[in-house]
């Protein structure tokens, strides 16, 4: 027997042995954390099994196609489903080696797409609308990732006695994502609407471009370079747990959401340039399938199992589980575009660009492609 044949056979026997061991534990009624972790690892391993049965024993599997995806993160609510997909091998099952490029804002993702440095991107829909309205960029939305947008305005802990309401933010420095001058990121638009709801103007504060991951958000509060930040979840909860900042406003809070027109807008969305979609619709179909499979896995597993799959520990694990239990709608369950949410997104965009007649008339139907993900009411 050749060495390759022996290795393949040994891998298969090991996999079968693991299955038998888990079955025995299941019969015995055991469901320990270790068993759950093995089950998750087994899920990824099973994806490789078919290659053992294709052609002669030990034959090489077809080469994977590398696909680059630009996404804010890591470990934020827009990137986690894609990170899970890679971790569990959902991309490999479609013949793809998905390479995630983590960036500080949606503006960088758009630049990556335009420059050919990324095949796909993940963006909040209001950011997509800004780019299309401003430059005519041929961006196409392919599958919905988030259901409930989770932004939280976090205020530095040592300002708790001073900041009791939104109006108290006047004169302060607020961190947001994106280049403020040229792009009007979603967090910029949301911050402006939040400030107006509290009776102050966006010009009454200083908005500072900040990153979109735990390190940059926590560092900004530790160094006191910001007084507040429009934070991603689960980073907001984690900042609170670390006693670095406290929440003042959250889109996930129904009372806060009522203050903002279109607060239930579509956030994380898989995006590509129209020419990329036209050139390779089969690749688009595979990418949408990967996203939908990841979303279905999240919907079918507990937050604890997700944290196991992502190897989350300590405060990161606790923060993610807390957010997931409090806001079970944060991720779409099926990737379909909701007509009601698209209309909500248009209302948000119109409100945040009230002085722009074209923005107020912007409709999403022309940039949302329902071919692969589908739609719903």
C-alpha positions in Angstrom: 0.0 0.0 0.0 1.3 3.5 -0.9 1.9 6.0 1.9 -0.9 8.2 0.6 -3.3 5.3 0.6 -2.3 4.4 4.1 -2.8 8.0 5.4 -6.2 8.3 3.8 -7.3 5.0 5.2 -6.0 5.9 8.7 -7.9 9.2 8.6 -11.1 7.4 7.8 -10.6 4.9 10.6 -9.9 7.7 13.0 -13.1 9.5 12.0 -15.2 6.3 12.4 -13.6 5.7 15.8 -14.5 9.2 16.9 -18.1 8.7 15.7 -18.4 5.5 17.7 -17.0 7.1 20.8 -19.4 10.0 20.6 -22.3 7.6 20.0 -21.4 5.7 23.2 -21.2 8.9 25.2 -24.6 10.0 23.8 -26.2 6.7 24.8 -24.8 7.1 28.2 -26.4 10.5 28.4 -23.2 12.5 28.5 -23.1 15.9 26.8 -20.0 17.5 28.2 -18.3 20.6 26.9 -15.5 18.4 25.5 -18.0 16.3 23.7 -19.6 19.3 22.1 -16.2 20.6 21.0 -15.5 17.2 19.4 -18.8 17.2 17.7 -18.0 20.6 16.2 -14.6 19.4 15.1 -16.2 16.3 13.6 -18.6 18.5 11.6 -15.6 20.1 9.9 -13.9 16.7 9.4 -16.9 15.2 7.8 -16.7 17.8 5.0 -13.4 16.2 4.0 -14.7 12.6 4.0 -16.1 12.6 0.4 -12.6 13.3 -1.0 -11.6 9.9 0.4 -14.0 8.1 -1.9 -13.4 10.0 -5.1 -11.2 8.1 -7.5 -8.4 5.7 -6.4 -7.8 5.6 -2.6 -5.5 8.4 -1.7 -6.0 10.4 -4.9 -5.5 14.1 -4.6 -8.6 16.3 -4.2 -9.2 19.0 -6.8 -7.3 22.3 -6.1 -9.4 24.9 -4.3 -10.2 28.2 -5.9 -9.0 31.1 -3.7 -11.6 33.8 -3.1 -10.8 37.0 -1.3 -13.5 38.7 0.9 -13.1 42.1 2.6 -15.0 42.5 5.8 -14.9 44.8 8.9 -13.7 42.8 11.9 -12.7 40.4 13.2 -15.1 39.0 15.7 -17.9 41.6 15.1 -21.5 40.9 14.2 -20.9 41.3 10.5 -17.8 39.1 10.3 -18.6 36.2 12.6 -20.8 34.2 10.2 -18.0 34.3 7.6 -15.4 33.4 10.2 -17.5 30.4 11.3 -17.9 29.3 7.7 -14.1 29.2 7.3 -13.6 27.5 10.6 -16.1 24.7 9.9 -14.9 24.3 6.3 -18.1 25.3 4.6 -16.0 27.1 2.0 -13.9 24.0 1.3 -17.1 22.0 0.7 -17.9 24.3 -2.2 -14.3 24.0 -3.6 -13.3 27.4 -2.3 -10.5 28.6 -0.1 -12.1 31.7 1.4 -9.6 34.2 2.5 -10.9 36.9 4.9 -9.3 40.3 4.9 -10.3 42.2 8.0 -10.5 46.0 7.6 -11.5 49.0 9.7 -14.5 50.2 7.8 -16.9 49.5 4.9 -15.1 52.3 3.0 -12.0 50.2 2.8 -14.0 47.2 1.6 -15.4 49.3 -1.3 -11.8 50.3 -2.1 -10.8 46.7 -2.1 -13.6 45.7 -4.5 -12.8 48.6 -6.9 -9.1 47.8 -6.9 -9.6 44.1 -7.5 -8.1 43.3 -4.1 -11.3 41.5 -3.1 -13.8 39.4 -5.0 -16.6 40.0 -2.5 -17.2 42.2 0.6 -19.5 42.5 3.6 -21.1 45.9 4.1 -23.9 47.6 5.9 -26.5 48.5 3.3 -26.6 52.2 4.1 -22.9 52.3 3.3 -23.6 50.6 -0.1 -26.3 53.1 -0.8 -24.0 56.0 0.0 -21.4 54.7 -2.5 -23.9 54.0 -5.2 -25.6 57.4 -4.8 -22.4 59.4 -4.7 -20.3 57.7 -7.4 -22.6 55.3 -9.3 -20.5 52.4 -8.1 -22.0 49.2 -9.6 -22.4 47.3 -6.3 -24.8 44.4 -6.0 -26.3 42.9 -2.8 -26.4 39.1 -2.9 -27.4 37.8 0.5 -28.5 39.2 3.8 -26.3 38.3 6.8 -27.8 40.4 9.7 -31.4 40.7 10.7 -31.3 43.1 13.6 -28.5 45.8 13.5 -26.6 45.9 16.7 -24.9 49.3 17.2 -24.4 50.6 20.8 -23.2 54.1 21.7 -20.7 53.4 24.5 -19.5 56.3 26.8 -16.2 56.2 28.7 -16.7 54.9 32.2 -15.2 57.9 34.0 -17.9 60.1 32.4 -20.8 58.3 33.9 -21.6 61.1 36.3 -21.4 63.7 33.5 -23.2 62.0 30.7 -26.8 61.0 31.5 -28.5 61.7 28.2 -27.7 62.2 24.5 -27.7 66.0 24.8 -24.8 65.7 27.3 -22.5 64.5 24.5 -22.2 68.0 23.2 -18.6 69.0 22.7 -17.3 65.4 23.1 -15.3 63.2 20.8 -17.2 60.2 19.3 -15.5 57.4 17.6 -17.1 56.0 14.4 -16.0 53.8 11.5 -15.0 55.1 8.1 -13.5 58.2 6.6 -15.8 61.0 7.8 -15.1 63.4 5.0 -15.6 61.2 2.0 -17.8 58.2 2.8 -20.5 58.8 5.4 -20.3 55.4 6.9 -23.4 53.7 8.4 -22.1 54.5 12.0 -21.6 58.1 10.9 -25.2 58.3 9.6 -26.6 56.5 12.7 -24.6 58.8 15.1 -26.0 61.9 13.3 -29.6 60.7 13.7 -29.0 59.7 17.3 -27.6 63.2 18.1 -30.5 64.9 16.4 -33.0 62.8 18.4 -31.3 64.1 21.6 -31.6 67.7 20.5 -28.1 68.5 19.3 -26.4 68.7 15.9 -23.6 66.5 14.6 -21.5 69.7 14.3 -21.7 70.0 18.1 -19.4 66.9 18.5 -16.1 65.8 17.0 -16.4 62.5 15.1 -13.2 60.5 15.0 -12.5 57.6 12.6 -11.9 54.4 14.6 -11.4 50.8 13.8 -13.9 47.9 13.9 -12.4 45.3 16.3 -11.9 44.7 20.0 -8.3 45.9 20.1 -9.0 49.3 18.5 -12.2 50.0 20.4 -10.9 49.1 23.8 -7.6 50.9 23.2 -9.4 54.1 22.3 -11.2 54.1 25.7 -8.1 53.1 27.6 -6.0 55.9 26.0 -9.0 58.3 26.3 -8.7 59.3 22.7 -12.5 59.2 22.5 -15.2 60.1 25.0 -17.7 57.8 23.4 -18.0 55.4 20.4 -20.7 53.9 18.2 -19.6 50.4 18.9 -20.2 47.0 17.3 -21.6 44.2 19.3 -20.5 42.1 21.0 -17.7 44.7 21.7 -20.1 47.1 23.4 -21.1 44.4 26.0 -17.5 43.5 26.4 -16.5 47.1 27.0 -19.1 47.3 29.7 -17.9 44.0 31.3 -14.3 45.4 31.4 -15.6 48.6 33.1 -14.2 50.7 30.2 -17.5 52.2 29.0 -21.2 52.1 29.6 -24.1 52.0 27.1 -26.2 55.2 26.4 -28.0 54.2 23.2 -28.5 50.9 21.4 -30.4 50.0 18.1 -31.2 46.7 19.7 -33.2 48.5 22.4 -36.7 49.0 21.2 -37.1 52.3 23.1 -33.9 53.7 21.6 -34.8 52.4 18.1 -38.1 54.3 18.2 -36.0 57.5 18.2 -34.5 56.7 14.8 -36.3 56.5 11.4 -35.5 53.1 9.9 -33.6 51.8 12.9 -34.2 48.2 11.8 -32.1 48.7 8.6 -30.3 45.9 6.9 -26.7 45.8 8.1 -24.3 43.0 7.1 -24.8 42.1 3.4 -22.6 40.1 1.0 -21.7 42.5 -1.9 -19.9 42.3 -5.2 -19.4 44.4 -8.3 -21.8 43.8 -11.0 -19.1 42.9 -13.5 -17.9 40.2 -11.0 -21.4 38.8 -10.8 -21.8 38.7 -14.6 -18.4 37.1 -15.1 -18.9 34.2 -12.7 -22.5 33.5 -11.6 -21.5 30.0 -10.5 -19.0 31.5 -8.0 -21.7 33.8 -6.7 -24.0 30.8 -6.2 -21.3 29.1 -4.2 -20.6 32.1 -2.0 -24.3 32.6 -1.3 -24.6 28.9 -0.4 -21.6 29.2 2.0 -23.2 32.2 3.8 -26.7 30.5 4.0 -25.1 27.3 5.3 -23.3 29.3 8.1 -26.5 31.2 9.0 -28.5 27.9 9.2 -25.8 26.5 11.4 -26.0 29.5 13.8 -29.8 29.3 13.8 -29.7 25.6 14.7 -27.1 25.7 17.4 -27.0 27.4 20.8 -24.8 30.5 21.5 -22.6 28.2 23.7 -22.0 25.8 20.8 -21.2 28.8 18.5 -18.7 30.0 21.1 -17.2 26.5 21.2 -16.9 26.5 17.4 -15.1 29.8 17.5 -12.9 28.9 20.4 -14.1 31.8 22.4 -13.0 32.1 26.0 -13.3 34.3 29.0 -14.8 37.8 28.4 -15.1 37.3 24.7 -17.2 34.2 25.2 -19.3 35.7 27.9 -20.0 38.8 25.9 -21.0 36.9 22.7 -23.4 34.6 24.6 -24.9 37.5 26.5 -25.6 39.4 23.2 -26.9 36.3 21.4 -29.4 35.5 24.2 -30.5 39.1 24.5 -30.8 39.6 20.7 -31.6 36.3 19.1 -32.4 38.2 15.8 -29.0 39.6 15.2 -28.3 37.1 12.3 -30.6 36.3 9.5 -31.7 32.6 9.6 -32.0 32.1 5.9 -30.1 34.9 4.1 -33.3 36.1 2.2 -33.9 39.7 1.6 -36.9 41.0 3.5 -39.0 43.6 1.6 -40.1 45.2 4.9 -36.4 45.5 6.0 -35.4 47.0 2.6 -38.1 49.7 3.0 -36.8 50.3 6.5 -33.3 50.7 5.1 -34.6 53.2 2.6 -36.3 55.2 5.4 -33.0 55.2 7.4 -31.0 56.4 4.4 -33.6 59.2 3.6 -33.6 60.4 7.2 -29.8 60.5 7.4 -29.6 62.4 4.1 -32.6 64.7 4.5 -30.9 67.5 2.6 -30.3 65.3 -0.5 -33.4 64.9 -2.7 -31.7 62.0 -4.7 -31.0 60.2 -1.5 -34.5 60.5 -0.3 -35.7 59.0 -3.5 -33.2 56.1 -3.5 -34.7 52.6 -3.9 -32.9 49.4 -3.2 -34.6 47.2 -5.8 -32.0 48.0 -8.5 -29.0 46.9 -6.4 -30.5 43.9 -4.6 -30.2 40.7 -6.6 -32.7 38.0 -5.4 -31.6 35.3 -7.8 -29.5 33.3 -5.4 -30.7 34.2 -1.8 -34.3 34.9 -2.6 -36.8 37.3 -1.0 -39.5 37.3 1.6 -42.2 39.8 2.9 
